[in-house]
């Protein structure tokens, strides 16, 4: 096994560099994947990346994490998939864990600065590049263009609804399944279905709930650790829509719910997180590279910080492990099922609509991110507003017409924010 992994050193280095420079959340991550693992390294094709994205949007959990896990799975089966997952989540989880400790020394004020001011425009440029490349692949039929347009409109106006992504993908597949008449028989390499993954998923789910309830009823010394794992594992296995959906759910669980009258009267010993500290972490996770779900590592540390630094570190580990484990188990179980179904005509036809819907989602994500970026404000920072246009355009052009690596572009945008 060691020799097999040594063959993938170059790939693992690329994953590590990607994890350190992948800013912009799930939407920005997809654009960087397109540049790094498709255009530059040729680890997968554009069509495969679109398929991975569509498939992962149908599952709960961290979609960009699931995609990078699948890329590792394709390159080197399960061992490389696990190693890829760890390399991807580790930097972000360590940074967010460190933040939970740093707040005690820095105070409850935001730690963000101007270094990250051009990260969101850069992410828009990456996403626009990925959407454009994907459009050229699937826009050869009128029905595909109609699905893209309809999906883009629906997704833009319902972007904050976690159900919109799987809904439009399923609808796109349903449309082409009935409208497409052609069927090209494809040879699919059968993949063994790892039933152990889904068994482990449900077994941990049940055990986490049982131990959490036992710790609550019996007032175990470290009951909050058991409660924390049950919460994070449940969120990781049931949340659709990515980090932007996860954070409001966690806010309700750890900030709002503990202060309700019912909880204050019946159960004082629940996990409570200070509102200002929670919001500081929510702001910082947007400014660091890596998966947005790494916010759970910060939350875990905050949840157990009153029990000492040792338990705070354990809380960070529980938060990270609990949120990413169910995502990995689900994607590694369902992907072989999905792969084996592609040989059937209904799935073959549906894939065309699914891919078109994914491009529509990417276009809507580009527009949705742009609405929060200032472009033409007439004030003393008007120069920055115009620079946002330049960063978006420049990122798109560099990705399209040069071989400049994606991490270099990310580092340049950070440098630009530091200088200006």
C-alpha positions in Angstrom: 0.0 0.0 0.0 2.9 2.3 0.8 4.3 1.9 -2.7 0.9 2.6 -4.2 0.6 5.9 -2.3 4.1 6.9 -3.3 3.0 6.9 -6.9 0.5 9.7 -5.9 2.9 12.0 -4.2 2.5 14.6 -7.0 -1.3 14.5 -6.6 -1.1 14.7 -2.8 1.2 17.8 -3.1 -1.4 19.4 -5.4 -4.2 18.6 -2.9 -2.1 20.2 -0.1 -1.4 23.3 -2.1 -5.1 23.5 -3.1 -6.2 23.2 0.5 -4.0 26.1 1.5 -5.2 28.4 -1.3 -8.8 27.4 -2.0 -10.7 30.5 -0.9 -14.3 31.5 -1.6 -16.4 28.7 -0.2 -17.9 25.8 -2.2 -18.6 27.9 -5.2 -15.1 29.2 -5.5 -13.6 25.8 -4.7 -15.3 24.3 -7.8 -13.6 26.9 -10.1 -10.2 26.1 -8.5 -10.8 22.4 -9.0 -11.6 23.0 -12.6 -8.2 24.8 -13.1 -6.1 22.6 -10.9 -7.3 19.0 -11.3 -8.8 19.3 -14.8 -7.0 22.0 -16.9 -3.6 21.7 -15.3 -3.1 18.2 -13.9 -5.7 16.2 -16.0 -6.6 14.0 -13.0 -10.2 14.0 -14.2 -12.1 15.3 -17.2 -14.4 18.3 -17.2 -17.3 15.9 -17.7 -16.3 13.8 -14.7 -16.0 16.9 -12.5 -19.5 18.1 -13.6 -20.8 14.6 -12.8 -19.2 14.6 -9.3 -20.6 18.0 -8.6 -24.1 17.0 -9.6 -23.9 13.8 -7.6 -22.6 15.5 -4.5 -25.3 18.2 -4.7 -27.8 15.4 -4.2 -26.2 14.3 -0.9 -26.2 16.1 2.5 -22.9 17.2 3.9 -19.9 19.2 2.6 -20.2 19.1 -1.2 -16.7 20.5 -2.1 -15.2 18.0 0.4 -17.1 15.2 -1.1 -15.9 16.1 -4.6 -12.3 16.2 -3.7 -12.7 12.9 -1.9 -14.1 11.4 -5.1 -11.2 12.7 -7.1 -8.8 10.9 -4.7 -11.0 7.8 -4.9 -10.8 7.8 -8.6 -7.0 8.2 -8.5 -6.2 5.6 -5.8 -9.3 4.0 -4.4 -10.2 4.1 -0.7 -6.7 4.7 0.8 -6.0 7.7 -1.4 -9.5 9.0 -0.9 -9.1 9.0 2.9 -5.7 10.7 2.7 -7.0 13.3 0.2 -9.9 14.1 2.6 -7.5 14.5 5.6 -5.1 16.8 3.6 -8.1 18.9 2.5 -9.7 19.5 5.8 -6.7 19.6 8.1 -5.4 23.2 7.4 -8.8 24.8 7.8 -9.7 22.8 10.9 -6.4 23.7 12.5 -6.9 27.4 11.7 -10.4 27.4 13.1 -9.4 25.4 16.2 -6.6 28.0 16.8 -9.1 30.8 16.5 -11.2 29.3 19.4 -8.1 29.6 21.6 -7.0 33.0 20.1 -10.3 34.7 21.1 -9.4 34.4 24.8 -6.2 36.4 24.2 -7.4 38.8 21.4 -10.8 39.6 22.9 -14.2 39.3 21.4 -13.5 41.5 18.4 -13.2 40.5 14.8 -9.8 39.4 13.6 -10.5 40.0 10.0 -8.5 42.6 8.1 -8.1 44.1 4.6 -5.9 41.2 3.5 -9.0 39.3 2.4 -10.9 42.2 0.7 -10.5 40.8 -2.8 -11.1 37.2 -2.0 -14.8 37.3 -2.9 -14.3 39.0 -6.3 -11.6 36.4 -7.0 -14.0 33.6 -6.1 -16.6 35.1 -8.5 -13.9 35.0 -11.2 -13.1 31.4 -10.5 -16.8 30.4 -10.6 -17.4 32.4 -13.8 -14.5 30.5 -15.4 -15.9 27.1 -14.3 -19.4 28.0 -15.5 -18.1 29.1 -18.9 -16.1 26.0 -19.4 -19.0 23.8 -18.3 -21.4 25.7 -20.6 -19.4 24.8 -23.6 -19.8 21.2 -22.8 -23.5 20.9 -22.3 -25.1 23.8 -24.3 -25.3 21.9 -27.6 -29.0 21.2 -27.3 -32.0 23.6 -27.0 -33.5 21.7 -24.1 -30.2 21.9 -22.2 -30.1 25.7 -22.7 -33.7 25.9 -21.4 -32.9 23.8 -18.3 -29.8 26.0 -17.6 -31.8 29.2 -17.9 -34.7 27.9 -15.7 -32.3 26.5 -13.1 -30.3 29.8 -13.0 -33.4 31.8 -12.3 -34.9 29.5 -9.8 -31.6 29.0 -7.9 -30.8 32.7 -7.8 -34.1 33.6 -6.2 -34.2 30.6 -3.9 -30.4 30.4 -3.2 -30.8 30.3 0.6 -33.2 27.4 0.5 -31.2 24.2 1.1 -33.6 22.1 -1.0 -33.3 24.1 -4.2 -30.0 22.4 -5.3 -31.2 18.8 -5.2 -34.6 19.8 -6.4 -33.5 21.5 -9.7 -30.9 18.7 -10.3 -33.6 16.0 -10.1 -36.0 18.1 -12.2 -33.4 18.6 -14.9 -32.7 14.9 -15.0 -36.4 14.1 -15.2 -36.9 16.5 -18.1 -34.2 15.1 -20.3 -35.2 11.5 -19.4 -38.6 12.1 -21.1 -37.5 14.5 -23.9 -34.3 12.7 -25.0 -34.8 9.9 -27.5 -31.2 9.0 -28.2 -29.2 6.5 -26.1 -25.6 5.7 -26.6 -24.7 2.5 -24.8 -21.7 3.1 -22.5 -19.4 0.7 -20.8 -19.3 1.2 -17.1 -16.7 -0.4 -15.0 -18.7 -2.0 -12.2 -17.7 -0.8 -8.7 -18.3 -2.9 -5.6 -20.8 -1.4 -3.3 -19.3 -0.9 0.2 -22.2 -1.8 2.4 -20.0 -1.4 5.4 -20.0 2.4 4.9 -23.8 2.8 5.2 -23.9 0.4 8.1 -21.2 2.4 9.9 -23.0 5.6 9.2 -26.3 4.5 10.8 -24.5 2.6 13.6 -22.6 5.8 14.6 -25.8 7.8 14.2 -27.7 5.6 16.6 -24.9 5.2 19.1 -24.3 9.0 19.2 -28.0 9.6 20.0 -28.1 6.9 22.7 -24.9 8.1 24.5 -25.9 11.8 24.2 -29.3 11.0 25.8 -27.7 8.8 28.5 -25.1 11.5 29.3 -28.0 14.1 29.7 -30.2 11.9 31.9 -27.4 10.7 34.1 -25.5 14.0 34.2 -22.1 12.5 33.2 -19.1 14.6 34.0 -18.3 15.3 30.3 -21.8 15.1 29.0 -21.3 18.1 26.7 -18.7 16.2 24.7 -21.2 13.5 24.0 -23.9 16.1 23.1 -21.5 17.9 20.9 -20.6 14.8 18.9 -24.3 13.9 18.4 -25.1 17.4 17.2 -22.2 17.7 14.8 -22.6 14.2 13.4 -26.3 14.8 12.8 -25.6 18.2 11.1 -23.0 16.6 8.9 -25.3 13.8 7.8 -28.5 15.8 7.3 -27.7 19.3 6.2 -28.2 20.2 2.5 -26.9 23.5 1.1 -23.4 23.7 2.4 -21.8 26.0 5.1 -24.2 28.8 4.6 -27.0 26.5 5.8 -24.9 24.9 8.5 -24.0 28.1 10.3 -27.6 29.3 10.9 -28.5 25.8 12.2 -25.6 25.9 14.6 -26.5 29.4 15.7 -30.0 28.3 16.6 -28.6 25.2 18.4 -25.9 26.9 20.5 -26.8 30.6 20.8 -30.6 31.0 20.5 -31.9 27.7 22.0 -30.0 27.8 25.3 -31.5 31.2 26.1 -35.1 30.1 25.5 -37.4 30.0 28.6 -38.0 26.2 28.3 -34.3 25.4 28.2 -33.5 27.8 31.0 -36.1 26.2 33.3 -35.5 22.5 32.5 -31.9 22.1 31.4 -29.3 24.6 32.4 -26.4 22.3 31.6 -26.5 22.7 27.8 -23.9 23.8 25.4 -23.9 27.6 25.2 -21.8 29.8 22.9 -21.4 33.5 23.2 -23.1 35.3 20.3 -20.2 37.6 19.6 -17.7 34.8 19.6 -19.9 32.7 17.3 -20.3 35.6 14.8 -16.5 36.2 14.9 -15.9 32.6 13.9 -18.6 32.8 11.2 -16.8 35.8 9.7 -13.3 34.3 9.9 -14.2 31.0 8.2 -15.1 33.0 5.1 -11.6 34.5 5.0 -9.6 31.3 5.3 -8.9 28.6 2.6 -10.5 25.2 2.8 -14.0 23.9 3.5 -16.6 26.1 5.2 -17.6 23.1 7.4 -14.4 23.6 9.3 -16.4 26.1 11.2 -17.5 23.1 13.3 -14.0 22.8 14.7 -14.3 26.3 16.0 -17.7 25.6 17.4 -16.5 22.5 19.1 -13.7 24.4 20.9 -16.1 27.1 22.0 -18.6 24.5 23.2 -16.1 23.0 25.7 -13.8 25.9 26.5 -15.2 26.3 30.0 -14.0 22.8 30.9 -10.3 23.6 30.4 -7.9 23.8 27.5 -7.6 20.0 27.2 -11.3 19.6 26.8 -11.3 22.6 24.5 -8.8 20.8 22.2 -10.9 17.7 22.4 -14.0 19.8 21.4 -12.2 21.1 18.3 -11.4 17.5 17.3 -14.9 16.3 18.0 -16.3 19.2 15.9 -14.1 18.5 12.9 -14.4 14.7 13.1 -18.1 14.7 13.7 -19.0 17.1 10.8 -16.9 15.5 8.1 -17.2 11.8 8.9 -20.9 11.4 7.8 -20.2 13.3 4.5 -17.3 10.8 3.7 -19.3 7.7 4.6 -22.3 8.8 2.5 -20.3 9.7 -0.6 -18.2 6.6 -0.6 -21.3 4.4 -0.2 -23.6 6.1 -2.8 -21.0 6.8 -5.5 -20.5 3.2 -6.6 -24.3 2.8 -6.6 -24.6 5.9 -8.8 -21.7 4.7 -11.1 -23.3 1.3 -11.6 -26.7 2.9 -12.6 -25.2 4.9 -15.4 -25.4 2.0 -17.8 -29.2 2.2 -17.9 -30.9 4.3 -20.5 -32.9 6.3 -18.1 -29.9 7.4 -16.1 -27.9 8.1 -19.3 -30.6 10.5 -20.5 -31.1 12.0 -17.1 -27.4 12.9 -16.9 -27.7 15.4 -19.7 -30.4 17.3 -17.8 -28.5 17.0 -14.5 -25.3 18.5 -16.0 -27.3 21.3 -17.6 -28.9 22.0 -14.2 -25.4 22.1 -12.5 -24.3 24.7 -15.0 -27.4 26.7 -14.2 -26.5 26.5 -10.5 -23.0 27.7 -11.2 -24.3 30.7 -13.2 -26.7 31.6 -10.4 -24.0 31.2 -7.8 -21.8 33.7 -9.8 -24.6 36.2 -9.9 -25.6 35.6 -6.3 -22.0 36.3 -5.1 -21.7 39.4 -7.2 -24.7 41.1 -5.6 -22.8 41.5 -2.4 -19.8 43.1 -4.1 -19.6 46.8 -4.5 -18.8 48.0 -8.1 -19.9 51.6 -8.6 -20.2 53.1 -5.2 -19.5 56.9 -5.2 -17.5 57.4 -2.0 -13.9 57.6 -0.8 -13.4 53.9 -1.5 -14.6 54.2 -5.1 -11.2 52.9 -6.2 -11.7 49.6 -4.4 -15.1 49.2 -6.0 -13.6 49.5 -9.5 -10.8 47.2 -8.5 -13.4 44.5 -7.7 -14.4 44.6 -11.4 -10.7 44.3 -12.3 -10.2 41.3 -10.0 -13.2 39.4 -11.4 -12.2 40.1 -15.0 -8.5 39.5 -14.4 -9.1 36.2 -12.6 -11.4 35.0 -15.4 -9.0 36.0 -18.2 -5.9 34.5 -16.5 -7.7 31.2 -15.9 -9.0 31.1 -19.5 -6.0 32.2 -21.5 -2.9 31.4 -19.4 -1.5 28.3 -17.6 -1.0 30.3 -14.4 -1.7 27.9 -11.4 -4.8 28.7 -9.4 -2.9 29.1 -6.1 -0.7 31.8 -7.6 -3.8 33.8 -8.5 -5.1 33.4 -5.0 -1.9 34.6 -3.4 -1.8 37.6 -5.8 -5.3 38.6 -4.6 -4.2 38.3 -1.0 -1.1 40.5 -1.8 -3.3 43.0 -3.6 -5.5 43.3 -0.5 -2.5 43.8 1.8 -1.0 46.5 -0.4 -4.1 48.6 -1.2 
